[in-house]
Amino acid sequence: MPPADRNADEKFLCVSLHDVAPATWQDCQRLLDAIRAVADIPLTLLVVPRYHGRETESIPYERMLGNLLARGHELALHGYTHLDCAPMSPSPGSHFLRTVYTQREGEFAALDAARASRLLELGLAWFARHDWPVQGFVAPAWLLSKGTWDALRGYPFKYTTTMRYFYTLPQRQSLFAPSLVYASRNAVGRTLSPRVATALASMMQSAPLVRLGLHPRDARYPRLVRHCQQLLERLLVSRHPLTKESLLQQWQGGSPASDRHPAPPAGILGD
């Protein structure tokens, strides 16, 4: 809908499904069904072409992605393998982010520009083979090295996101919009993360954009799925759902511009 038809005070919701791949599709489908049980809203699917290095092509899976794209959902590039194979840094902070926070899945956390460029090219080539448009790049675990930021300048992506910010590319204007997520890897995370998501959603009540990020593992825990559905119901009362690509169009058209922030320094960003 053109920005002129929008209320300047309207608030938005972007729901993303991470780690979309043939190996995760069964769990992804459960989450898609759970969301549709609440509302049939446009989603951004973060696709990994060679998830964990798997080379297997799946025609039924790719057909489903094509159907979702045709129904108004968005496909974005979410790394190439979703595996961090770069040498470890002696920095304690970097070591924690790459081995504890993300368990060596932050593929772009420590890459130089040349290696990041190679993986971006492979991902774009995969999209091109299917004749699918791609506007966004979201790094696994939202971790981007300085080399990755440098590499992104050479490609036609229009946006990227970190845990806390939505960025335009290549300008790197940023909108503060923390992602609501579930820590489903362990029992403590499964207990605490719904409470954190609820509290953060309340704190962001007046923000122009709220993001909800779901991972395939979340689908395995009915309590998390129910919480997600309840949270989604509450957010949809006052927010217009749209894909990240559509949000970018709204932003550049002038909607959430008042909350733009300068970009933080380049480096490994788990922000």
Secondary structure, DSSP 8 states (H G I E B T S, - for coil): --GGGS-TT-EEEEEEEEEESGGGHHHHHHHHHHHHHH-----EEEE-TTGGG-----HHHHHHHHHHHHTT-EEEE--SS----S---S-HHHHHIIIIISSS--TTSS--HHHHHHHHHHHHHHHHHTT----EE--GGG---HHHHHHHTTS---EEE-SSEEEETTT--EEE--EE---TTSHHHHHHHHHHHHHHHHHTTTSSEEEEEE-GGGGG-HHHHHHHHHHHHHHHHHEEE--HHHHHHHHHTTSSGGGEE----SS----
